[in-house]
Amino acid sequence: MIPMTAITVGECFQITRIGGSADFRRHLESLGFVVGCVVTVIAHTACDLIVNIRGSRIALGRGIACKVFGCPCALQEVCQL
């Protein structure tokens, strides 16, 4: 299990755990970040991570992204859903 910030551009990432307070987790859930969901990293900038989740592009600060843990997806086809 690794933080989302460790994933390179173009890779898929399946969320296995979200750290932080209950309010923090609820906020991420409202954006679509739930355990089991697949995220594709679109870009890394100096302080943000831009991801594609459920057909939407979302920018997360590195402080937030480092609290989202998971593993790289074995099948790239999953990312196309």
Buried (B, 14 or more C-beta within 10 A) or exposed (E): EEBBBBBEEEBBBBBEEBEBEEEEBEEBEEEBBBBEBBBBBBEBEEEBBBBBBEEEEBBBEBEBBBBBBBEEBEEEEEBEE
